[in-house]
Amino acid sequence: MIRIDILSIVTELLDSPLNHSIIQRAKNKGLVELHIHDLREYGKGKYKQVDDYGFGGDAGMIMMVEPVYKLISHLKKERDYDEIIYMSPDGELLGQQLANSLSCKTNLIILCGHFKGIDHRIREHIITREISIGNYVLSGGELPAAVLCDAIIRLIPGAISDETSALSDSFQDNMLAPPVYTRPADFNGWKVPDVLLSGNPKLIKDWQDNQAMKRTRDLRPELLKEESED
Ligand code: SAH
């Protein structure tokens, strides 16, 4: 069981991605507990303020320390957290290895930024890990947090019906996945490779391994280099 607490000022953005399909099934099976917290509940004053103008005169609002500090202190009193993650475009790039290692943790906090970002003191004093989903800037950390949760949750044993299925996905073992096909075997003359209809598991496995190798060599040769450097 893994527990993930997500902190956000626009929690609605997390509704759809975290309430369907594999993630919903994993929640139903008790494999994961997702808790979404609205930072505004810890906002300052009558208007529950969570952001303010930056020192130095740059345009754009910045998320304040206090609401984040209060909420995270409250959570830390209840249990120990393995990591307190901030989703950030300048963080460590999310890859399969990082998702694998986070899927073995017990308690995670994920903080979503918004606007110009968060007061840097949060990053200096509270955050233990910063993760980026790619070298581009999005409006908020909610979609990146949902991406991270999906990458982690589908790896928990039992989340995907076929236990070995997550392990045969692309990037595990630095290999891309082979092509996949389903019925009909012939669609308007577009045929499925004969070997997949042969019923011979050894031949099929050899074909899949060869295809995986060929696709990796053609499309992402740098993965094979990483493998030999490990
Ligand atoms: N001014 C910041 C960007 C702020 S974007 C900068 O230049 O670095 C607003 C929020 O969206 C961030 O606080 C972060 O939580 C989230 N975010 C944007 N792009 C992201 C990415 N590629 N990966 C992870 N989080 C991202």
Residues whose N, C-alpha, C, O or C-beta is under 5 A from the ligand:
A	BS01	SAH	M87 S88 P89 L111 C112 G113 H114 F115 K116 G117 I118 I131 S132 I133 G134 Y136 V137 L138 S139 G140 G141 P144
